[in-house]
Amino acid sequence: MTTTRKLRLGPLPSTQTTKLTFACPASLKADLDRYAALHAQTYGEAVDAVTLVPHMLEAFMARDRGFRKAALPEM
């Protein structure tokens, strides 16, 4: 049975990339892999955790009011 899910991270846009390497706990990597599998199932496009992380970080930063207030110049 397929149910319609709405994930916080929607379909991924095509973007230019820069490589960044980081370490994370194994439990976080496992969660990212599970999220990637669910994202692929929801949107019908295979994706891995490495591809998702930049989009997740971008979405997180876009919603962080403190960051936006400090990072954006006042007009």
PyMOL Python script that loads the backbone (N, CA, C, O; Angstrom):
from pymol import cmd

cmd.read_pdbstr("""\
ATOM      1  N   MET A   1       0.846  -1.170   0.000  1.00  0.00           N
ATOM      2  CA  MET A   1       0.000   0.000   0.000  1.00  0.00           C
ATOM      3  C   MET A   1       0.895   1.238   0.000  1.00  0.00           C
ATOM      4  O   MET A   1       1.778   1.377   0.847  1.00  0.00           O
ATOM      5  N   THR A   2       0.660   2.127  -0.951  1.00  0.00           N
ATOM      6  CA  THR A   2       1.434   3.352  -1.041  1.00  0.00           C
ATOM      7  C   THR A   2       0.637   4.490  -0.433  1.00  0.00           C
ATOM      8  O   THR A   2      -0.539   4.674  -0.748  1.00  0.00           O
ATOM      9  N   THR A   3       1.275   5.249   0.434  1.00  0.00           N
ATOM     10  CA  THR A   3       0.626   6.423   1.005  1.00  0.00           C
ATOM     11  C   THR A   3       1.351   7.661   0.502  1.00  0.00           C
ATOM     12  O   THR A   3       2.551   7.627   0.226  1.00  0.00           O
ATOM     13  N   THR A   4       0.612   8.745   0.388  1.00  0.00           N
ATOM     14  CA  THR A   4       1.219   9.995  -0.042  1.00  0.00           C
ATOM     15  C   THR A   4       1.887  10.633   1.158  1.00  0.00           C
ATOM     16  O   THR A   4       1.259  10.863   2.191  1.00  0.00           O
ATOM     17  N   ARG A   5       3.170  10.917   1.004  1.00  0.00           N
ATOM     18  CA  ARG A   5       3.932  11.552   2.073  1.00  0.00           C
ATOM     19  C   ARG A   5       4.358  12.927   1.609  1.00  0.00           C
ATOM     20  O   ARG A   5       4.556  13.159   0.416  1.00  0.00           O
ATOM     21  N   LYS A   6       4.495  13.824   2.541  1.00  0.00           N
ATOM     22  CA  LYS A   6       5.077  15.115   2.241  1.00  0.00           C
ATOM     23  C   LYS A   6       6.308  15.240   3.126  1.00  0.00           C
ATOM     24  O   LYS A   6       6.206  15.382   4.344  1.00  0.00           O
ATOM     25  N   LEU A   7       7.463  15.186   2.493  1.00  0.00           N
ATOM     26  CA  LEU A   7       8.705  15.339   3.237  1.00  0.00           C
ATOM     27  C   LEU A   7       9.076  16.815   3.270  1.00  0.00           C
ATOM     28  O   LEU A   7       8.731  17.568   2.359  1.00  0.00           O
ATOM     29  N   ARG A   8       9.763  17.218   4.298  1.00  0.00           N
ATOM     30  CA  ARG A   8      10.196  18.606   4.400  1.00  0.00           C
ATOM     31  C   ARG A   8      11.086  18.973   3.212  1.00  0.00           C
ATOM     32  O   ARG A   8      11.020  20.094   2.708  1.00  0.00           O
ATOM     33  N   LEU A   9      11.905  18.042   2.774  1.00  0.00           N
ATOM     34  CA  LEU A   9      12.782  18.262   1.629  1.00  0.00           C
ATOM     35  C   LEU A   9      12.083  17.716   0.393  1.00  0.00           C
ATOM     36  O   LEU A   9      11.904  16.505   0.263  1.00  0.00           O
ATOM     37  N   GLY A  10      11.693  18.592  -0.504  1.00  0.00           N
ATOM     38  CA  GLY A  10      10.971  18.199  -1.711  1.00  0.00           C
ATOM     39  C   GLY A  10      11.906  17.683  -2.785  1.00  0.00           C
ATOM     40  O   GLY A  10      13.057  17.349  -2.503  1.00  0.00           O
ATOM     41  N   PRO A  11      11.415  17.615  -4.030  1.00  0.00           N
ATOM     42  CA  PRO A  11      12.263  17.178  -5.145  1.00  0.00           C
ATOM     43  C   PRO A  11      13.502  18.065  -5.247  1.00  0.00           C
ATOM     44  O   PRO A  11      13.437  19.264  -4.977  1.00  0.00           O
ATOM     45  N   LEU A  12      14.610  17.481  -5.632  1.00  0.00           N
ATOM     46  CA  LEU A  12      15.879  18.210  -5.638  1.00  0.00           C
ATOM     47  C   LEU A  12      16.091  18.983  -6.939  1.00  0.00           C
ATOM     48  O   LEU A  12      15.869  18.449  -8.026  1.00  0.00           O
ATOM     49  N   PRO A  13      16.523  20.250  -6.824  1.00  0.00           N
ATOM     50  CA  PRO A  13      16.839  21.024  -8.019  1.00  0.00           C
ATOM     51  C   PRO A  13      18.229  20.655  -8.542  1.00  0.00           C
ATOM     52  O   PRO A  13      19.034  20.059  -7.828  1.00  0.00           O
ATOM     53  N   SER A  14      18.491  21.011  -9.770  1.00  0.00           N
ATOM     54  CA  SER A  14      19.817  20.809 -10.342  1.00  0.00           C
ATOM     55  C   SER A  14      20.668  22.022  -9.971  1.00  0.00           C
ATOM     56  O   SER A  14      20.251  23.161 -10.184  1.00  0.00           O
ATOM     57  N   THR A  15      21.861  21.784  -9.415  1.00  0.00           N
ATOM     58  CA  THR A  15      22.708  22.897  -8.985  1.00  0.00           C
ATOM     59  C   THR A  15      24.173  22.634  -9.289  1.00  0.00           C
ATOM     60  O   THR A  15      24.589  21.495  -9.503  1.00  0.00           O
ATOM     61  N   GLN A  16      24.948  23.718  -9.303  1.00  0.00           N
ATOM     62  CA  GLN A  16      26.403  23.603  -9.422  1.00  0.00           C
ATOM     63  C   GLN A  16      26.931  23.280  -8.028  1.00  0.00           C
ATOM     64  O   GLN A  16      26.401  23.787  -7.039  1.00  0.00           O
ATOM     65  N   THR A  17      27.962  22.447  -7.932  1.00  0.00           N
ATOM     66  CA  THR A  17      28.412  21.994  -6.618  1.00  0.00           C
ATOM     67  C   THR A  17      29.879  22.307  -6.361  1.00  0.00           C
ATOM     68  O   THR A  17      30.669  22.520  -7.281  1.00  0.00           O
ATOM     69  N   THR A  18      30.213  22.328  -5.072  1.00  0.00           N
ATOM     70  CA  THR A  18      31.570  22.421  -4.575  1.00  0.00           C
ATOM     71  C   THR A  18      31.722  21.296  -3.563  1.00  0.00           C
ATOM     72  O   THR A  18      30.827  21.077  -2.746  1.00  0.00           O
ATOM     73  N   LYS A  19      32.836  20.582  -3.604  1.00  0.00           N
ATOM     74  CA  LYS A  19      33.023  19.438  -2.713  1.00  0.00           C
ATOM     75  C   LYS A  19      33.373  19.904  -1.297  1.00  0.00           C
ATOM     76  O   LYS A  19      34.207  20.788  -1.103  1.00  0.00           O
ATOM     77  N   LEU A  20      32.715  19.287  -0.318  1.00  0.00           N
ATOM     78  CA  LEU A  20      32.943  19.535   1.098  1.00  0.00           C
ATOM     79  C   LEU A  20      32.913  18.184   1.787  1.00  0.00           C
ATOM     80  O   LEU A  20      31.992  17.399   1.563  1.00  0.00           O
ATOM     81  N   THR A  21      33.895  17.899   2.614  1.00  0.00           N
ATOM     82  CA  THR A  21      33.965  16.628   3.322  1.00  0.00           C
ATOM     83  C   THR A  21      33.757  16.882   4.815  1.00  0.00           C
ATOM     84  O   THR A  21      34.310  17.831   5.371  1.00  0.00           O
ATOM     85  N   PHE A  22      32.956  16.027   5.463  1.00  0.00           N
ATOM     86  CA  PHE A  22      32.761  16.148   6.901  1.00  0.00           C
ATOM     87  C   PHE A  22      32.544  14.770   7.496  1.00  0.00           C
ATOM     88  O   PHE A  22      32.219  13.817   6.788  1.00  0.00           O
ATOM     89  N   ALA A  23      32.726  14.678   8.793  1.00  0.00           N
ATOM     90  CA  ALA A  23      32.512  13.427   9.519  1.00  0.00           C
ATOM     91  C   ALA A  23      31.235  13.568  10.348  1.00  0.00           C
ATOM     92  O   ALA A  23      30.931  14.644  10.864  1.00  0.00           O
ATOM     93  N   CYS A  24      30.497  12.471  10.466  1.00  0.00           N
ATOM     94  CA  CYS A  24      29.292  12.478  11.289  1.00  0.00           C
ATOM     95  C   CYS A  24      29.188  11.137  12.009  1.00  0.00           C
ATOM     96  O   CYS A  24      29.820  10.159  11.608  1.00  0.00           O
ATOM     97  N   PRO A  25      28.389  11.096  13.071  1.00  0.00           N
ATOM     98  CA  PRO A  25      28.197   9.835  13.783  1.00  0.00           C
ATOM     99  C   PRO A  25      27.541   8.795  12.872  1.00  0.00           C
ATOM    100  O   PRO A  25      26.773   9.141  11.975  1.00  0.00           O
ATOM    101  N   ALA A  26      27.849   7.534  13.110  1.00  0.00           N
ATOM    102  CA  ALA A  26      27.280   6.445  12.319  1.00  0.00           C
ATOM    103  C   ALA A  26      25.751   6.451  12.379  1.00  0.00           C
ATOM    104  O   ALA A  26      25.085   6.120  11.399  1.00  0.00           O
ATOM    105  N   SER A  27      25.204   6.827  13.528  1.00  0.00           N
ATOM    106  CA  SER A  27      23.738   6.859  13.663  1.00  0.00           C
ATOM    107  C   SER A  27      23.126   7.926  12.749  1.00  0.00           C
ATOM    108  O   SER A  27      22.048   7.719  12.191  1.00  0.00           O
ATOM    109  N   LEU A  28      23.805   9.058  12.594  1.00  0.00           N
ATOM    110  CA  LEU A  28      23.314  10.098  11.686  1.00  0.00           C
ATOM    111  C   LEU A  28      23.404   9.617  10.243  1.00  0.00           C
ATOM    112  O   LEU A  28      22.485   9.852   9.458  1.00  0.00           O
ATOM    113  N   LYS A  29      24.484   8.957   9.887  1.00  0.00           N
ATOM    114  CA  LYS A  29      24.629   8.420   8.530  1.00  0.00           C
ATOM    115  C   LYS A  29      23.521   7.416   8.230  1.00  0.00           C
ATOM    116  O   LYS A  29      22.971   7.402   7.129  1.00  0.00           O
ATOM    117  N   ALA A  30      23.196   6.578   9.207  1.00  0.00           N
ATOM    118  CA  ALA A  30      22.116   5.611   9.022  1.00  0.00           C
ATOM    119  C   ALA A  30      20.780   6.325   8.814  1.00  0.00           C
ATOM    120  O   ALA A  30      19.989   5.927   7.959  1.00  0.00           O
ATOM    121  N   ASP A  31      20.529   7.375   9.593  1.00  0.00           N
ATOM    122  CA  ASP A  31      19.299   8.159   9.423  1.00  0.00           C
ATOM    123  C   ASP A  31      19.264   8.834   8.053  1.00  0.00           C
ATOM    124  O   ASP A  31      18.220   8.863   7.403  1.00  0.00           O
ATOM    125  N   LEU A  32      20.386   9.369   7.620  1.00  0.00           N
ATOM    126  CA  LEU A  32      20.457  10.006   6.301  1.00  0.00           C
ATOM    127  C   LEU A  32      20.177   8.986   5.192  1.00  0.00           C
ATOM    128  O   LEU A  32      19.476   9.291   4.227  1.00  0.00           O
ATOM    129  N   ASP A  33      20.721   7.786   5.334  1.00  0.00           N
ATOM    130  CA  ASP A  33      20.462   6.731   4.355  1.00  0.00           C
ATOM    131  C   ASP A  33      18.978   6.354   4.324  1.00  0.00           C
ATOM    132  O   ASP A  33      18.410   6.134   3.255  1.00  0.00           O
ATOM    133  N   ARG A  34      18.357   6.282   5.502  1.00  0.00           N
ATOM    134  CA  ARG A  34      16.928   5.976   5.562  1.00  0.00           C
ATOM    135  C   ARG A  34      16.104   7.102   4.939  1.00  0.00           C
ATOM    136  O   ARG A  34      15.128   6.848   4.233  1.00  0.00           O
ATOM    137  N   TYR A  35      16.504   8.345   5.205  1.00  0.00           N
ATOM    138  CA  TYR A  35      15.796   9.484   4.611  1.00  0.00           C
ATOM    139  C   TYR A  35      15.950   9.447   3.093  1.00  0.00           C
ATOM    140  O   TYR A  35      14.985   9.693   2.370  1.00  0.00           O
ATOM    141  N   ALA A  36      17.145   9.144   2.603  1.00  0.00           N
ATOM    142  CA  ALA A  36      17.385   9.068   1.159  1.00  0.00           C
ATOM    143  C   ALA A  36      16.503   7.996   0.526  1.00  0.00           C
ATOM    144  O   ALA A  36      15.949   8.210  -0.552  1.00  0.00           O
ATOM    145  N   ALA A  37      16.369   6.861   1.176  1.00  0.00           N
ATOM    146  CA  ALA A  37      15.519   5.787   0.657  1.00  0.00           C
ATOM    147  C   ALA A  37      14.061   6.232   0.617  1.00  0.00           C
ATOM    148  O   ALA A  37      13.362   5.970  -0.362  1.00  0.00           O
ATOM    149  N   LEU A  38      13.600   6.894   1.658  1.00  0.00           N
ATOM    150  CA  LEU A  38      12.228   7.384   1.708  1.00  0.00           C
ATOM    151  C   LEU A  38      12.006   8.474   0.655  1.00  0.00           C
ATOM    152  O   LEU A  38      10.960   8.517   0.009  1.00  0.00           O
ATOM    153  N   HIS A  39      12.995   9.348   0.491  1.00  0.00           N
ATOM    154  CA  HIS A  39      12.913  10.411  -0.518  1.00  0.00           C
ATOM    155  C   HIS A  39      12.812   9.788  -1.910  1.00  0.00           C
ATOM    156  O   HIS A  39      11.995  10.223  -2.723  1.00  0.00           O
ATOM    157  N   ALA A  40      13.622   8.788  -2.188  1.00  0.00           N
ATOM    158  CA  ALA A  40      13.587   8.107  -3.487  1.00  0.00           C
ATOM    159  C   ALA A  40      12.237   7.439  -3.712  1.00  0.00           C
ATOM    160  O   ALA A  40      11.687   7.501  -4.811  1.00  0.00           O
ATOM    161  N   GLN A  41      11.706   6.808  -2.685  1.00  0.00           N
ATOM    162  CA  GLN A  41      10.405   6.150  -2.782  1.00  0.00           C
ATOM    163  C   GLN A  41       9.299   7.189  -3.014  1.00  0.00           C
ATOM    164  O   GLN A  41       8.383   6.954  -3.803  1.00  0.00           O
ATOM    165  N   THR A  42       9.382   8.318  -2.338  1.00  0.00           N
ATOM    166  CA  THR A  42       8.351   9.354  -2.434  1.00  0.00           C
ATOM    167  C   THR A  42       8.359  10.052  -3.786  1.00  0.00           C
ATOM    168  O   THR A  42       7.301  10.306  -4.361  1.00  0.00           O
ATOM    169  N   TYR A  43       9.549  10.364  -4.297  1.00  0.00           N
ATOM    170  CA  TYR A  43       9.655  11.156  -5.521  1.00  0.00           C
ATOM    171  C   TYR A  43      10.063  10.352  -6.752  1.00  0.00           C
ATOM    172  O   TYR A  43      10.164  10.915  -7.843  1.00  0.00           O
ATOM    173  N   GLY A  44      10.299   9.044  -6.601  1.00  0.00           N
ATOM    174  CA  GLY A  44      10.564   8.184  -7.736  1.00  0.00           C
ATOM    175  C   GLY A  44      11.898   8.415  -8.419  1.00  0.00           C
ATOM    176  O   GLY A  44      12.059   8.083  -9.594  1.00  0.00           O
ATOM    177  N   GLU A  45      12.854   8.980  -7.700  1.00  0.00           N
ATOM    178  CA  GLU A  45      14.183   9.229  -8.258  1.00  0.00           C
ATOM    179  C   GLU A  45      15.224   8.789  -7.242  1.00  0.00           C
ATOM    180  O   GLU A  45      15.229   9.259  -6.104  1.00  0.00           O
ATOM    181  N   ALA A  46      16.108   7.883  -7.656  1.00  0.00           N
ATOM    182  CA  ALA A  46      17.149   7.390  -6.746  1.00  0.00           C
ATOM    183  C   ALA A  46      18.044   8.545  -6.318  1.00  0.00           C
ATOM    184  O   ALA A  46      18.476   9.353  -7.140  1.00  0.00           O
ATOM    185  N   VAL A  47      18.311   8.607  -5.030  1.00  0.00           N
ATOM    186  CA  VAL A  47      19.166   9.659  -4.472  1.00  0.00           C
ATOM    187  C   VAL A  47      19.880   9.074  -3.260  1.00  0.00           C
ATOM    188  O   VAL A  47      19.338   8.210  -2.572  1.00  0.00           O
ATOM    189  N   ASP A  48      21.100   9.546  -3.001  1.00  0.00           N
ATOM    190  CA  ASP A  48      21.823   9.063  -1.828  1.00  0.00           C
ATOM    191  C   ASP A  48      21.983  10.193  -0.812  1.00  0.00           C
ATOM    192  O   ASP A  48      21.677  11.352  -1.094  1.00  0.00           O
ATOM    193  N   ALA A  49      22.464   9.834   0.364  1.00  0.00           N
ATOM    194  CA  ALA A  49      22.604  10.802   1.453  1.00  0.00           C
ATOM    195  C   ALA A  49      23.551  11.937   1.076  1.00  0.00           C
ATOM    196  O   ALA A  49      23.315  13.088   1.444  1.00  0.00           O
ATOM    197  N   VAL A  50      24.604  11.627   0.356  1.00  0.00           N
ATOM    198  CA  VAL A  50      25.582  12.654  -0.034  1.00  0.00           C
ATOM    199  C   VAL A  50      24.904  13.736  -0.871  1.00  0.00           C
ATOM    200  O   VAL A  50      25.242  14.914  -0.749  1.00  0.00           O
ATOM    201  N   THR A  51      23.972  13.356  -1.701  1.00  0.00           N
ATOM    202  CA  THR A  51      23.245  14.316  -2.528  1.00  0.00           C
ATOM    203  C   THR A  51      22.253  15.122  -1.701  1.00  0.00           C
ATOM    204  O   THR A  51      22.039  16.304  -1.968  1.00  0.00           O
ATOM    205  N   LEU A  52      21.650  14.496  -0.704  1.00  0.00           N
ATOM    206  CA  LEU A  52      20.640  15.170   0.115  1.00  0.00           C
ATOM    207  C   LEU A  52      21.205  16.190   1.090  1.00  0.00           C
ATOM    208  O   LEU A  52      20.585  17.230   1.316  1.00  0.00           O
ATOM    209  N   VAL A  53      22.361  15.920   1.671  1.00  0.00           N
ATOM    210  CA  VAL A  53      22.887  16.755   2.751  1.00  0.00           C
ATOM    211  C   VAL A  53      22.958  18.240   2.387  1.00  0.00           C
ATOM    212  O   VAL A  53      22.496  19.059   3.181  1.00  0.00           O
ATOM    213  N   PRO A  54      23.507  18.633   1.238  1.00  0.00           N
ATOM    214  CA  PRO A  54      23.551  20.068   0.936  1.00  0.00           C
ATOM    215  C   PRO A  54      22.165  20.707   0.872  1.00  0.00           C
ATOM    216  O   PRO A  54      21.986  21.846   1.305  1.00  0.00           O
ATOM    217  N   HIS A  55      21.195  19.988   0.338  1.00  0.00           N
ATOM    218  CA  HIS A  55      19.838  20.529   0.245  1.00  0.00           C
ATOM    219  C   HIS A  55      19.205  20.641   1.635  1.00  0.00           C
ATOM    220  O   HIS A  55      18.459  21.582   1.905  1.00  0.00           O
ATOM    221  N   MET A  56      19.500  19.693   2.503  1.00  0.00           N
ATOM    222  CA  MET A  56      18.987  19.736   3.867  1.00  0.00           C
ATOM    223  C   MET A  56      19.596  20.923   4.618  1.00  0.00           C
ATOM    224  O   MET A  56      18.894  21.647   5.325  1.00  0.00           O
ATOM    225  N   LEU A  57      20.892  21.111   4.457  1.00  0.00           N
ATOM    226  CA  LEU A  57      21.552  22.238   5.124  1.00  0.00           C
ATOM    227  C   LEU A  57      21.039  23.569   4.600  1.00  0.00           C
ATOM    228  O   LEU A  57      20.815  24.502   5.371  1.00  0.00           O
ATOM    229  N   GLU A  58      20.855  23.655   3.303  1.00  0.00           N
ATOM    230  CA  GLU A  58      20.332  24.883   2.707  1.00  0.00           C
ATOM    231  C   GLU A  58      18.932  25.200   3.250  1.00  0.00           C
ATOM    232  O   GLU A  58      18.634  26.346   3.586  1.00  0.00           O
ATOM    233  N   ALA A  59      18.080  24.174   3.331  1.00  0.00           N
ATOM    234  CA  ALA A  59      16.731  24.366   3.861  1.00  0.00           C
ATOM    235  C   ALA A  59      16.777  24.772   5.331  1.00  0.00           C
ATOM    236  O   ALA A  59      16.021  25.642   5.762  1.00  0.00           O
ATOM    237  N   PHE A  60      17.662  24.143   6.098  1.00  0.00           N
ATOM    238  CA  PHE A  60      17.806  24.477   7.511  1.00  0.00           C
ATOM    239  C   PHE A  60      18.230  25.935   7.682  1.00  0.00           C
ATOM    240  O   PHE A  60      17.653  26.661   8.491  1.00  0.00           O
ATOM    241  N   MET A  61      19.232  26.358   6.924  1.00  0.00           N
ATOM    242  CA  MET A  61      19.741  27.726   7.053  1.00  0.00           C
ATOM    243  C   MET A  61      18.714  28.758   6.588  1.00  0.00           C
ATOM    244  O   MET A  61      18.640  29.854   7.144  1.00  0.00           O
ATOM    245  N   ALA A  62      17.935  28.416   5.585  1.00  0.00           N
ATOM    246  CA  ALA A  62      16.906  29.335   5.089  1.00  0.00           C
ATOM    247  C   ALA A  62      15.816  29.569   6.134  1.00  0.00           C
ATOM    248  O   ALA A  62      15.170  30.617   6.139  1.00  0.00           O
ATOM    249  N   ARG A  63      15.616  28.599   7.011  1.00  0.00           N
ATOM    250  CA  ARG A  63      14.579  28.714   8.041  1.00  0.00           C
ATOM    251  C   ARG A  63      15.116  29.194   9.388  1.00  0.00           C
ATOM    252  O   ARG A  63      14.344  29.368  10.331  1.00  0.00           O
ATOM    253  N   ASP A  64      16.413  29.406   9.490  1.00  0.00           N
ATOM    254  CA  ASP A  64      17.024  29.845  10.748  1.00  0.00           C
ATOM    255  C   ASP A  64      16.960  31.375  10.829  1.00  0.00           C
ATOM    256  O   ASP A  64      17.772  32.070  10.219  1.00  0.00           O
ATOM    257  N   ARG A  65      16.003  31.880  11.576  1.00  0.00           N
ATOM    258  CA  ARG A  65      15.804  33.334  11.658  1.00  0.00           C
ATOM    259  C   ARG A  65      17.014  34.061  12.224  1.00  0.00           C
ATOM    260  O   ARG A  65      17.363  35.146  11.760  1.00  0.00           O
ATOM    261  N   GLY A  66      17.651  33.471  13.218  1.00  0.00           N
ATOM    262  CA  GLY A  66      18.831  34.104  13.812  1.00  0.00           C
ATOM    263  C   GLY A  66      19.949  34.254  12.802  1.00  0.00           C
ATOM    264  O   GLY A  66      20.601  35.296  12.742  1.00  0.00           O
ATOM    265  N   PHE A  67      20.176  33.215  12.008  1.00  0.00           N
ATOM    266  CA  PHE A  67      21.205  33.273  10.975  1.00  0.00           C
ATOM    267  C   PHE A  67      20.851  34.309   9.924  1.00  0.00           C
ATOM    268  O   PHE A  67      21.684  35.135   9.550  1.00  0.00           O
ATOM    269  N   ARG A  68      19.627  34.264   9.453  1.00  0.00           N
ATOM    270  CA  ARG A  68      19.209  35.203   8.403  1.00  0.00           C
ATOM    271  C   ARG A  68      19.334  36.642   8.876  1.00  0.00           C
ATOM    272  O   ARG A  68      19.770  37.514   8.125  1.00  0.00           O
ATOM    273  N   LYS A  69      18.950  36.887  10.119  1.00  0.00           N
ATOM    274  CA  LYS A  69      19.010  38.254  10.659  1.00  0.00           C
ATOM    275  C   LYS A  69      20.466  38.713  10.751  1.00  0.00           C
ATOM    276  O   LYS A  69      20.772  39.864  10.439  1.00  0.00           O
ATOM    277  N   ALA A  70      21.366  37.820  11.178  1.00  0.00           N
ATOM    278  CA  ALA A  70      22.779  38.182  11.333  1.00  0.00           C
ATOM    279  C   ALA A  70      23.513  38.232   9.998  1.00  0.00           C
ATOM    280  O   ALA A  70      24.433  39.031   9.830  1.00  0.00           O
ATOM    281  N   ALA A  71      23.119  37.391   9.051  1.00  0.00           N
ATOM    282  CA  ALA A  71      23.849  37.262   7.793  1.00  0.00           C
ATOM    283  C   ALA A  71      23.408  38.257   6.732  1.00  0.00           C
ATOM    284  O   ALA A  71      24.199  38.633   5.867  1.00  0.00           O
ATOM    285  N   LEU A  72      22.160  38.686   6.790  1.00  0.00           N
ATOM    286  CA  LEU A  72      21.652  39.581   5.760  1.00  0.00           C
ATOM    287  C   LEU A  72      21.786  41.029   6.204  1.00  0.00           C
ATOM    288  O   LEU A  72      21.424  41.356   7.335  1.00  0.00           O
ATOM    289  N   PRO A  73      22.292  41.896   5.353  1.00  0.00           N
ATOM    290  CA  PRO A  73      22.418  43.314   5.728  1.00  0.00           C
ATOM    291  C   PRO A  73      21.039  43.951   5.864  1.00  0.00           C
ATOM    292  O   PRO A  73      20.100  43.598   5.150  1.00  0.00           O
ATOM    293  N   GLU A  74      20.940  44.877   6.775  1.00  0.00           N
ATOM    294  CA  GLU A  74      19.679  45.596   6.947  1.00  0.00           C
ATOM    295  C   GLU A  74      19.501  46.587   5.814  1.00  0.00           C
ATOM    296  O   GLU A  74      20.458  47.190   5.328  1.00  0.00           O
ATOM    297  N   MET A  75      18.251  46.739   5.407  1.00  0.00           N
ATOM    298  CA  MET A  75      17.954  47.670   4.317  1.00  0.00           C
ATOM    299  C   MET A  75      17.177  48.845   4.829  1.00  0.00           C
ATOM    300  O   MET A  75      16.833  49.741   4.059  1.00  0.00           O
TER     301      MET A  75
END
""", "prot")
cmd.dss("prot")
cmd.show_as("cartoon", "prot")
cmd.util.cbc("prot")
cmd.orient("prot")
